[in-house]
Amino acid sequence: MMKIAVLLFVVATAYAVSAVPVEGKDYPRYIQFPDGDGNLHDVDLEAEPDYELLQEIQRNPANNLYLLFTRANPTSSQTLVMNDGNSIRNSNFNPNRVTVVVVHGWLSNQETDINPTVRDAVLGRYDANVIVMDWRRLAISDYVTAARGVPDVGRGLGQFINFLNRETGLSLNNVHLVGFSLGSHVVGNAGRELGGRAARVTGLDPAGPLWTYSSNKISSNDAVYVEAIHTDGNTLIGLGIGRNVADADFYPNGGYNQPGCITGICDHNRAWRFFASTVTRNHLIANECSSSLQVSLNTCRGSEFPMGNNDLRKSGSGMFRVNTGRNYPY
């Protein structure tokens, strides 16, 4: 009996360790990564990037589309143009409101599901400026090129926020940058361009491939408060980075294999679905974990802390686990 008990303990421990959010994670050369519609695409992580496109993005990092939604125009966007004050004055933009910027991931655009989902959640909660950033010019390129250009796209977003600050007096204390997958690293770099002065940066399952050891990944220095929600960070095969990168790192249901999901794509997308639901309800309350093993074994019993939500004055740090349901609102 003793031998069986020991064997079971070893097996359980090995299983748990395989799921632990790790500090370093490599990927095989050939992987599959989803677009915004959930279709998988073959990716060669050692492919040569499109240097010509990268040089263009670097020369003009502000070459993105910024689409404003408010309660006065909740579904019909108004286009804001960098360094064009009239585009701001002729819009419903109000610098006294909270400004939430939503940034999509790879092979996505303004129509991708994350944008209307988060937009509607925010505007259903309060009257804000919701700006959907469409960076498809780079995002529709191959994964390696898109990842390589993310810092410049983020720099462009930071410059755009600085333009709003100069033009309208928008306080960075009222700015919340929200990004999904590759977009998580975009908003991290935007926050860096702002000197870490934005109120909040939220990374929704930050992309893992090519980012584990990158100094350009989202980090805790990118805003006053930085939060990451990890939903597909399983070792070696996860689409998300699966490691602590923020002030507060949340691992719903252990950080991978989300209830109701049978694919990594579903797990990955749960990050923005969870976030939108918490903006509406602020109901997913996590417990702090003292170790990655606690995250995996579901033995976190530390202080409670809400995952997600729309609180710009939110503050805290640590590693957290929350267990959710299979279906909305989770």
C-alpha distance (Angstrom), angle and dihedral (degrees) to the residues before:
residue distance angle dihedral
M1 . . .
M2 3.79 . .
K3 3.82 91.1 .
I4 3.82 91.2 50.0
A5 3.80 91.7 49.1
V6 3.79 91.6 49.9
L7 3.79 91.0 47.4
L8 3.80 91.9 50.9
F9 3.81 90.5 48.8
V10 3.81 91.8 51.2
V11 3.81 92.1 48.6
A12 3.79 92.3 47.8
T13 3.78 92.0 47.8
A14 3.78 92.5 48.7
Y15 3.78 90.8 50.6
A16 3.79 91.7 49.3
V17 3.78 94.0 48.0
S18 3.81 90.3 51.9
A19 3.78 87.8 60.5
V20 3.79 97.9 43.3
P21 3.82 115.7 121.0
V22 3.79 100.2 -110.5
E23 3.76 133.2 -153.0
G24 3.79 94.7 -132.6
K25 3.77 127.3 31.3
D26 3.78 129.5 171.5
Y27 3.78 126.7 -161.2
P28 3.78 129.2 -147.2
R29 3.79 116.1 -105.7
Y30 3.79 94.4 -107.1
I31 3.78 118.7 49.7
Q32 3.77 139.5 149.7
F33 3.78 120.8 -119.1
P34 3.82 127.3 -177.0
D35 3.77 130.0 -121.4
G36 3.79 123.0 -137.6
D37 3.79 91.6 -83.1
G38 3.80 93.5 54.4
N39 3.81 97.3 -104.2
L40 3.80 115.5 141.1
H41 3.80 120.1 -126.5
D42 3.79 128.5 -167.6
V43 3.81 112.2 -112.8
D44 3.80 129.3 -167.1
L45 3.80 104.3 -157.4
E46 3.81 90.1 -162.7
A47 3.82 95.2 52.2
E48 3.80 119.4 126.4
P49 3.80 109.5 -101.8
D50 3.79 123.0 -128.7
Y51 3.80 97.6 -96.8
E52 3.79 93.8 -176.8
L53 3.80 91.5 58.4
L54 3.80 91.3 44.0
Q55 3.80 90.9 53.3
E56 3.78 90.2 51.1
I57 3.80 91.6 49.6
Q58 3.79 89.7 48.3
R59 3.81 92.2 50.7
N60 3.78 92.2 48.7
P61 3.80 109.8 23.7
A62 3.82 90.5 163.6
N63 3.81 91.3 66.8
N64 3.81 93.9 116.1
L65 3.80 135.8 108.2
Y66 3.81 119.6 -111.8
L67 3.80 115.7 -163.1
L68 3.81 119.5 -169.6
F69 3.80 124.4 -149.6
T70 3.81 125.4 179.0
R71 3.79 134.4 161.7
A72 3.81 86.5 -89.6
N73 3.83 89.5 58.0
P74 3.82 105.3 17.6
T75 3.81 97.6 161.9
S76 3.82 105.7 16.9
S77 3.79 111.6 72.5
Q78 3.78 130.3 -139.4
T79 3.80 115.9 -148.7
L80 3.81 117.0 -126.4
V81 3.79 115.4 -159.3
M82 3.79 125.4 -152.2
N83 3.83 111.5 -111.1
D84 3.82 91.9 3.9
G85 3.78 106.5 114.0
N86 3.78 92.8 -177.1
S87 3.80 91.0 61.7
I88 3.79 87.5 59.4
R89 3.81 97.2 41.9
N90 3.80 92.2 48.4
S91 3.80 92.3 51.7
N92 3.80 135.1 73.9
F93 3.80 91.6 -105.6
N94 3.81 110.8 138.5
P95 3.82 115.9 -169.8
N96 3.80 90.7 -157.8
R97 3.78 91.4 66.0
V98 3.78 128.3 78.3
T99 3.82 110.9 -91.6
V100 3.80 116.6 -144.3
V101 3.81 117.6 -171.4
V102 3.82 117.0 -161.4
V103 3.82 118.9 -159.2
H104 3.81 123.9 -168.7
G105 3.79 128.5 -147.8
W106 3.81 137.9 -121.0
L107 3.83 121.8 -28.8
S108 3.79 89.6 5.3
N109 3.80 138.9 114.1
Q110 3.78 143.6 -179.1
E111 3.81 91.5 -59.1
T112 3.82 95.5 56.5
D113 3.81 113.4 120.6
I114 3.80 96.5 -112.2
N115 3.81 91.4 65.9
P116 3.82 102.0 58.0
T117 3.81 91.0 35.1
V118 3.82 95.3 56.1
R119 3.83 92.0 35.3
D120 3.80 92.8 55.1
A121 3.80 92.5 44.9
V122 3.80 92.1 52.6
L123 3.81 96.0 44.4
G124 3.79 90.2 45.1
R125 3.78 88.2 57.3
Y126 3.82 101.7 43.6
D127 3.79 143.6 -20.3
A128 3.79 103.9 -84.4
N129 3.77 140.3 150.7
V130 3.80 103.8 -105.1
I131 3.79 111.6 -168.5
V132 3.79 117.7 -169.6
M133 3.78 109.8 -157.3
D134 3.79 114.8 -150.0
W135 3.82 110.4 -162.0
R136 3.79 95.6 165.0
R137 3.81 94.0 135.8
L138 3.79 88.0 76.5
A139 3.81 98.9 20.3
I140 3.82 93.2 63.5
S141 3.81 91.9 57.4
D142 3.80 122.4 91.9
Y143 3.80 115.7 -65.3
V144 3.81 96.2 -106.7
T145 3.82 92.4 51.7
A146 3.80 92.5 45.0
A147 3.81 92.4 49.6
R148 3.81 91.7 47.1
G149 3.82 91.2 52.4
V150 3.81 96.9 46.4
P151 3.84 95.3 95.9
D152 3.81 91.6 55.8
V153 3.80 92.5 46.4
G154 3.80 88.8 50.4
R155 3.77 90.3 49.0
G156 3.81 88.5 53.6
L157 3.81 90.9 52.2
G158 3.79 90.0 50.2
Q159 3.79 90.2 51.2
F160 3.79 89.9 50.3
I161 3.83 91.1 53.3
N162 3.80 89.4 48.5
F163 3.82 88.2 52.0
L164 3.82 90.1 53.5
N165 3.80 88.6 49.1
R166 3.82 92.3 52.7
E167 3.78 95.6 40.7
T168 3.80 100.7 43.3
G169 3.79 107.6 13.3
L170 3.82 91.7 -112.3
S171 3.79 106.7 174.9
L172 3.79 116.7 -130.6
N173 3.80 85.0 -138.6
N174 3.81 85.6 73.4
V175 3.81 97.0 50.5
H176 3.81 124.4 104.8
L177 3.82 118.1 179.8
V178 3.81 115.7 -161.0
G179 3.81 122.6 -174.1
F180 3.78 135.6 173.8
S181 3.83 126.5 -146.7
L182 3.84 106.7 -37.8
G183 3.80 85.6 4.7
S184 3.82 88.2 65.6
H185 3.78 89.2 65.7
V186 3.81 90.0 44.4
V187 3.80 91.6 58.4
G188 3.80 90.5 43.2
N189 3.79 90.5 56.8
A190 3.80 90.7 44.0
G191 3.78 89.2 54.7
R192 3.80 89.2 49.8
E193 3.81 89.8 52.8
L194 3.81 86.8 54.6
G195 3.78 90.7 53.7
G196 3.80 93.0 -111.2
R197 3.82 90.1 -68.3
A198 3.80 99.1 122.6
A199 3.78 111.8 107.6
R200 3.77 96.2 -123.0
V201 3.79 144.9 1.8
T202 3.81 120.5 -167.0
G203 3.80 121.5 -166.5
L204 3.80 114.8 -162.0
D205 3.81 108.3 -153.3
P206 3.82 93.4 -34.1
A207 3.81 110.2 -136.2
G208 3.80 115.1 -95.0
P209 3.83 109.4 -162.6
L210 3.85 110.6 93.4
W211 3.81 91.9 0.0
T212 3.80 107.0 81.4
Y213 3.80 95.2 91.2
S214 3.81 98.6 20.7
S215 3.79 118.0 122.7
N216 3.81 87.1 -151.3
K217 3.80 96.3 65.6
I218 3.78 121.4 111.9
S219 3.80 111.0 -76.5
S220 3.78 142.9 179.0
N221 3.82 90.6 -101.3
D222 3.79 94.2 64.6
A223 3.83 98.1 87.1
V224 3.78 142.5 -2.2
Y225 3.81 86.1 -88.8
V226 3.81 124.7 16.7
E227 3.78 123.1 -170.6
A228 3.80 131.5 -176.3
I229 3.79 127.9 -167.2
H230 3.81 111.6 -158.3
T231 3.80 116.5 -161.2
D232 3.82 106.2 153.2
G233 3.79 105.6 30.1
N234 3.80 100.3 128.6
T235 3.81 113.2 152.0
L236 3.82 115.0 -87.6
I237 3.79 97.2 -12.1
G238 3.80 106.1 49.5
L239 3.80 121.9 112.2
G240 3.80 89.5 -144.1
I241 3.79 126.8 69.7
G242 3.82 92.6 -112.5
R243 3.80 96.1 -156.7
N244 3.78 138.3 96.2
V245 3.80 110.3 -83.5
A246 3.80 105.3 147.4
D247 3.79 143.5 51.7
A248 3.79 88.2 -95.7
D249 3.81 120.7 23.3
F250 3.79 117.6 -168.6
Y251 3.80 123.3 -160.0
P252 3.82 107.4 -169.4
N253 3.79 110.5 -156.2
G254 3.81 88.8 -5.9
G255 3.80 95.7 -47.1
Y256 3.82 99.6 -77.3
N257 3.83 141.4 43.2
Q258 3.78 95.5 48.0
P259 3.84 117.2 -153.8
G260 3.79 110.9 -94.8
C261 3.82 93.1 21.2
I262 3.78 126.2 109.2
T263 3.82 97.7 175.0
G264 3.77 136.2 55.3
I265 3.80 88.8 -123.1
C266 3.78 90.2 61.1
D267 3.82 90.3 46.6
H268 3.82 90.8 49.8
N269 3.81 93.7 49.8
R270 3.78 92.9 48.3
A271 3.80 87.8 77.9
W272 3.81 94.1 71.2
R273 3.79 92.5 36.2
F274 3.81 90.3 54.1
F275 3.80 90.8 46.5
A276 3.81 94.5 51.0
S277 3.79 90.7 48.9
T278 3.81 91.9 51.3
V279 3.80 91.2 50.0
T280 3.80 87.4 58.5
R281 3.82 98.6 39.8
N282 3.82 110.8 11.6
H283 3.80 86.1 -147.3
L284 3.82 107.4 130.4
I285 3.79 103.6 94.2
A286 3.79 116.4 -174.7
N287 3.78 132.8 -160.4
E288 3.79 123.0 -131.3
C289 3.79 116.5 -111.1
S290 3.78 125.8 -149.0
S291 3.81 94.1 -153.7
S292 3.78 143.5 12.8
L293 3.79 88.7 -110.6
Q294 3.79 89.7 60.8
V295 3.80 88.7 52.9
S296 3.79 90.9 54.4
L297 3.81 96.2 41.9
N298 3.81 93.5 45.5
T299 3.79 92.3 -124.8
C300 3.82 98.6 127.3
R301 3.79 109.3 137.3
G302 3.79 101.5 160.6
S303 3.79 129.5 118.8
E304 3.79 119.0 -44.4
F305 3.80 120.9 -107.8
P306 3.82 129.2 172.0
M307 3.80 117.8 -115.4
G308 3.78 116.6 -135.4
N309 3.85 117.7 -22.4
N310 3.80 128.2 139.6
D311 3.82 100.8 -88.8
L312 3.81 107.5 134.5
R313 3.79 91.2 -171.2
K314 3.77 92.8 54.7
S315 3.79 114.6 133.1
G316 3.75 136.2 175.3
S317 3.77 143.2 105.4
G318 3.76 140.1 -138.5
M319 3.79 143.0 68.9
F320 3.79 117.9 -59.2
R321 3.79 140.8 -174.7
V322 3.80 127.5 -158.2
N323 3.81 126.4 178.3
T324 3.79 117.9 -140.6
G325 3.77 140.8 -173.0
R326 3.80 126.8 -103.1
N327 3.79 98.0 -111.6
Y328 3.80 138.7 44.0
P329 3.00 127.3 -46.0
Y330 3.83 82.6 28.1
